[in-house]
Amino acid sequence: MFAFQGIKGVVKSERNMKIHLAAACAVLFFGWYFSVSRLEWLFLLVAISGTITLEMVNSAIERTVDLITGDIHPLAKQAKDIAAGAVLVYAVFSVLTGLIIFLPRLFGIMYYVISPLLR
């Protein structure tokens, strides 16, 4: 029960989480639309869940640091920056995963749309 409250709280309060969820919905739609393989679904779901999980951990670290010290402290800043950096690294991995899976399909659609125009 507490876990669901945590998920609900981070979705309501964190702008980046809303962005990640919107991107996840788009990826799920395009995965369905393009009928990606089971292995590709696995990679997409790992990318989505990993990014969302790391964003939640980042939010928890930020709140814990804020609770421990109200002052601006270099170590507090480092802790927050490192956690945010971890989210960024994984988000880049997720984007690359999506590009590897979806770009060939998008180029295929573009080919069928553009090739008749070139004849």
VEXKEVO-61402 format. One record per residue: residue number from 1; x, y, z of N, C-alpha, C in turn. Coordinates in Angstrom, 3 decimals. Layout:
<sites>
{NUM {X Y Z} {X Y Z} {X Y Z}}
...
</sites>
This chain:
<sites>
{1 {0.823 -1.187 0.000} {0.000 0.000 0.000} {0.870 1.254 0.000}}
{2 {1.907 1.251 0.841} {2.791 2.415 0.907} {3.532 2.617 -0.408}}
{3 {3.864 1.507 -1.070} {4.565 1.610 -2.350} {3.703 2.341 -3.379}}
{4 {2.417 2.003 -3.418} {1.524 2.678 -4.363} {1.372 4.152 -4.028}}
{5 {1.384 4.482 -2.753} {1.338 5.887 -2.347} {2.592 6.615 -2.822}}
{6 {3.728 5.942 -2.740} {4.977 6.533 -3.221} {4.946 6.777 -4.722}}
{7 {4.434 5.802 -5.456} {4.333 5.957 -6.914} {3.388 7.105 -7.241}}
{8 {2.240 7.127 -6.600} {1.260 8.196 -6.840} {1.861 9.562 -6.500}}
{9 {2.575 9.640 -5.392} {3.172 10.905 -4.973} {4.205 11.424 -5.952}}
{10 {5.058 10.541 -6.453} {6.103 10.982 -7.375} {5.499 11.368 -8.727}}
{11 {4.452 10.682 -9.151} {3.811 11.037 -10.414} {3.149 12.410 -10.298}}
{12 {2.539 12.676 -9.148} {1.857 13.959 -8.964} {2.832 15.116 -8.807}}
{13 {3.994 14.868 -8.199} {4.865 15.981 -7.821} {6.075 16.210 -8.719}}
{14 {6.444 15.241 -9.509} {7.682 15.354 -10.288} {7.391 15.556 -11.775}}
{15 {7.796 16.689 -12.294} {7.605 17.004 -13.716} {8.319 15.988 -14.606}}
{16 {9.536 15.621 -14.237} {10.292 14.674 -15.062} {9.616 13.311 -15.130}}
{17 {8.965 12.911 -14.035} {8.257 11.630 -14.050} {7.102 11.683 -15.045}}
{18 {6.423 12.808 -15.112} {5.330 12.952 -16.078} {5.870 12.860 -17.507}}
{19 {7.032 13.437 -17.734} {7.659 13.362 -19.057} {8.026 11.914 -19.381}}
{20 {8.615 11.210 -18.412} {8.990 9.806 -18.624} {7.757 8.951 -18.910}}
{21 {6.670 9.195 -18.193} {5.450 8.418 -18.410} {4.828 8.708 -19.776}}
{22 {4.867 9.955 -20.195} {4.354 10.301 -21.527} {5.189 9.608 -22.607}}
{23 {6.510 9.631 -22.440} {7.388 8.954 -23.399} {7.126 7.450 -23.389}}
{24 {6.908 6.882 -22.211} {6.629 5.448 -22.097} {5.338 5.100 -22.834}}
{25 {4.314 5.922 -22.690} {3.050 5.680 -23.401} {3.260 5.720 -24.905}}
{26 {4.060 6.677 -25.378} {4.349 6.769 -26.813} {5.096 5.518 -27.287}}
{27 {6.076 5.082 -26.518} {6.853 3.899 -26.887} {5.955 2.662 -26.912}}
{28 {5.088 2.522 -25.924} {4.176 1.381 -25.898} {3.249 1.398 -27.116}}
{29 {2.751 2.580 -27.471} {1.889 2.689 -28.647} {2.651 2.283 -29.910}}
{30 {3.849 2.846 -30.095} {4.603 2.529 -31.302} {5.054 1.071 -31.317}}
{31 {5.354 0.508 -30.157} {5.672 -0.915 -30.101} {4.509 -1.760 -30.578}}
{32 {3.299 -1.386 -30.170} {2.102 -2.095 -30.621} {1.872 -1.854 -32.123}}
{33 {1.969 -0.587 -32.531} {1.708 -0.220 -33.921} {2.639 -0.956 -34.881}}
{34 {3.917 -1.033 -34.531} {4.898 -1.670 -35.399} {5.039 -3.169 -35.141}}
{35 {4.267 -3.701 -34.225} {4.313 -5.143 -33.903} {5.745 -5.614 -33.647}}
{36 {6.392 -4.972 -32.688} {7.780 -5.341 -32.398} {7.835 -6.773 -31.868}}
{37 {8.984 -7.380 -31.999} {9.165 -8.771 -31.581} {9.161 -8.879 -30.054}}
{38 {9.084 -10.089 -29.573} {9.101 -10.320 -28.118} {10.409 -9.830 -27.501}}
{39 {11.518 -10.061 -28.192} {12.809 -9.607 -27.681} {12.871 -8.084 -27.650}}
{40 {12.352 -7.446 -28.688} {12.322 -5.981 -28.708} {11.429 -5.449 -27.592}}
{41 {10.274 -6.113 -27.339} {9.424 -5.714 -26.210} {10.199 -5.792 -24.908}}
{42 {10.989 -6.842 -24.768} {11.778 -7.000 -23.544} {12.718 -5.821 -23.362}}
{43 {13.429 -5.442 -24.403} {14.345 -4.300 -24.312} {13.592 -3.000 -24.026}}
{44 {12.458 -2.806 -24.686} {11.680 -1.590 -24.452} {11.165 -1.524 -23.017}}
{45 {10.678 -2.645 -22.499} {10.158 -2.659 -21.132} {11.265 -2.474 -20.093}}
{46 {12.440 -3.024 -20.359} {13.583 -2.805 -19.461} {13.975 -1.331 -19.472}}
{47 {13.977 -0.725 -20.652} {14.327 0.694 -20.749} {13.303 1.556 -20.026}}
{48 {12.022 1.281 -20.234} {10.963 2.066 -19.594} {11.005 1.902 -18.082}}
{49 {11.008 0.668 -17.624} {10.948 0.441 -16.168} {12.220 0.927 -15.480}}
{50 {13.345 0.784 -16.128} {14.588 1.270 -15.530} {14.615 2.780 -15.383}}
{51 {14.163 3.474 -16.405} {14.137 4.929 -16.343} {13.179 5.414 -15.261}}
{52 {11.993 4.831 -15.199} {11.008 5.237 -14.191} {11.515 4.907 -12.792}}
{53 {12.115 3.742 -12.631} {12.654 3.354 -11.325} {13.757 4.300 -10.880}}
{54 {14.685 4.607 -11.781} {15.769 5.523 -11.416} {15.257 6.921 -11.108}}
{55 {14.227 7.362 -11.815} {13.644 8.672 -11.506} {13.045 8.669 -10.098}}
{56 {12.445 7.566 -9.705} {11.890 7.468 -8.347} {13.007 7.463 -7.296}}
{57 {14.084 6.735 -7.566} {15.224 6.723 -6.645} {15.835 8.111 -6.550}}
{58 {15.960 8.793 -7.680} {16.479 10.155 -7.698} {15.616 11.066 -6.828}}
{59 {14.310 10.962 -6.958} {13.400 11.788 -6.157} {13.542 11.473 -4.673}}
{60 {13.700 10.197 -4.348} {13.870 9.811 -2.946} {15.178 10.366 -2.382}}
{61 {16.238 10.321 -3.164} {17.522 10.869 -2.719} {17.407 12.371 -2.510}}
{62 {16.776 13.058 -3.439} {16.617 14.507 -3.304} {15.849 14.865 -2.031}}
{63 {14.779 14.145 -1.758} {13.984 14.429 -0.557} {14.759 14.107 0.717}}
{64 {15.511 13.025 0.696} {16.301 12.650 1.875} {17.368 13.692 2.151}}
{65 {18.049 14.133 1.118} {19.077 15.164 1.282} {18.447 16.446 1.827}}
{66 {17.293 16.825 1.277} {16.612 18.028 1.755} {16.180 17.885 3.209}}
{67 {15.803 16.683 3.602} {15.395 16.443 4.989} {16.579 16.545 5.946}}
{68 {17.707 16.027 5.511} {18.893 15.997 6.380} {19.485 17.384 6.552}}
{69 {19.549 18.147 5.482} {20.143 19.474 5.581} {19.299 20.488 4.828}}
{70 {18.961 21.538 5.511} {18.254 22.639 4.863} {19.223 23.620 4.230}}
{71 {20.475 23.484 4.582} {21.502 24.373 4.053} {21.982 23.893 2.686}}
{72 {22.533 24.830 1.924} {23.172 24.456 0.667} {24.575 23.984 1.012}}
{73 {24.812 22.709 0.797} {26.094 22.099 1.145} {26.655 21.427 -0.102}}
{74 {27.966 21.539 -0.319} {28.553 20.948 -1.531} {28.297 19.443 -1.648}}
{75 {28.342 18.718 -0.537} {28.107 17.273 -0.603} {26.642 16.963 -0.913}}
{76 {25.736 17.782 -0.398} {24.317 17.598 -0.712} {24.090 17.824 -2.199}}
{77 {24.710 18.835 -2.735} {24.593 19.115 -4.171} {25.159 17.966 -4.989}}
{78 {26.305 17.437 -4.562} {26.909 16.316 -5.280} {25.993 15.107 -5.281}}
{79 {25.388 14.805 -4.126} {24.493 13.652 -4.034} {23.320 13.803 -5.003}}
{80 {22.744 14.988 -5.028} {21.614 15.239 -5.931} {22.055 15.181 -7.393}}
{81 {23.191 15.770 -7.701} {23.689 15.787 -9.076} {24.039 14.381 -9.568}}
{82 {24.626 13.579 -8.697} {24.989 12.209 -9.075} {23.731 11.388 -9.360}}
{83 {22.724 11.533 -8.505} {21.472 10.798 -8.718} {20.811 11.244 -10.017}}
{84 {20.801 12.536 -10.276} {20.225 13.036 -11.528} {21.038 12.545 -12.721}}
{85 {22.349 12.482 -12.564} {23.215 11.973 -13.635} {22.922 10.517 -13.957}}
{86 {22.626 9.720 -12.929} {22.278 8.313 -13.156} {21.012 8.205 -13.997}}
{87 {20.031 9.049 -13.710} {18.803 9.053 -14.511} {19.124 9.445 -15.955}}
{88 {19.961 10.444 -16.129} {20.319 10.898 -17.470} {21.007 9.790 -18.264}}
{89 {21.959 9.102 -17.649} {22.677 8.020 -18.340} {21.691 6.949 -18.788}}
{90 {20.773 6.569 -17.907} {19.821 5.520 -18.263} {18.812 6.010 -19.296}}
{91 {18.424 7.265 -19.208} {17.497 7.822 -20.195} {18.139 7.839 -21.580}}
{92 {19.419 8.154 -21.659} {20.132 8.116 -22.944} {20.164 6.679 -23.475}}
{93 {20.425 5.717 -22.591} {20.378 4.297 -22.980} {18.993 3.956 -23.530}}
{94 {17.956 4.443 -22.866} {16.590 4.159 -23.287} {16.282 4.757 -24.654}}
{95 {16.728 5.975 -24.879} {16.515 6.622 -26.180} {17.257 5.847 -27.274}}
{96 {18.484 5.461 -26.999} {19.241 4.686 -27.991} {18.564 3.353 -28.287}}
{97 {18.041 2.711 -27.261} {17.307 1.458 -27.444} {16.111 1.685 -28.366}}
{98 {15.360 2.745 -28.092} {14.213 3.066 -28.933} {14.607 3.365 -30.368}}
{99 {15.697 4.094 -30.541} {16.154 4.409 -31.902} {16.563 3.158 -32.662}}
{100 {17.252 2.250 -31.995} {17.683 1.010 -32.642} {16.474 0.193 -33.086}}
{101 {15.425 0.198 -32.274} {14.239 -0.596 -32.596} {13.339 0.101 -33.613}}
{102 {13.141 1.404 -33.459} {12.130 2.091 -34.263} {12.654 2.764 -35.536}}
{103 {13.903 3.201 -35.573} {14.395 3.911 -36.766} {14.278 3.094 -38.048}}
{104 {14.662 1.822 -38.049} {14.505 1.070 -39.309} {13.051 1.023 -39.785}}
{105 {12.124 0.924 -38.871} {10.703 0.899 -39.246} {10.259 2.264 -39.782}}
{106 {10.713 3.321 -39.134} {10.357 4.666 -39.592} {10.957 4.956 -40.964}}
{107 {12.206 4.520 -41.171} {12.817 4.701 -42.485} {12.060 3.896 -43.545}}
{108 {11.574 2.724 -43.172} {10.785 1.919 -44.102} {9.515 2.632 -44.516}}
{109 {8.836 3.254 -43.573} {7.628 4.017 -43.893} {7.979 5.201 -44.778}}
{110 {9.052 5.889 -44.435} {9.463 7.047 -45.233} {9.787 6.620 -46.668}}
{111 {10.413 5.457 -46.822} {10.763 4.963 -48.163} {9.508 4.757 -49.006}}
{112 {8.492 4.122 -48.407} {7.262 3.846 -49.156} {6.476 5.123 -49.447}}
{113 {6.640 6.143 -48.645} {5.953 7.409 -48.896} {6.696 8.242 -49.935}}
{114 {8.020 8.261 -49.847} {8.823 9.132 -50.712} {9.128 8.496 -52.069}}
{115 {9.349 7.178 -52.115} {9.780 6.549 -53.363} {8.803 6.765 -54.528}}
{116 {7.485 6.725 -54.351} {6.609 7.005 -55.497} {6.743 8.456 -55.990}}
{117 {7.094 9.356 -55.102} {7.242 10.756 -55.490} {8.500 10.971 -56.336}}
{118 {9.464 10.091 -56.209} {10.730 10.249 -56.913} {10.692 9.632 -58.310}}
{119 {9.637 8.920 -58.627} {9.560 8.250 -59.944} {9.056 9.156 -61.005}}
</sites>
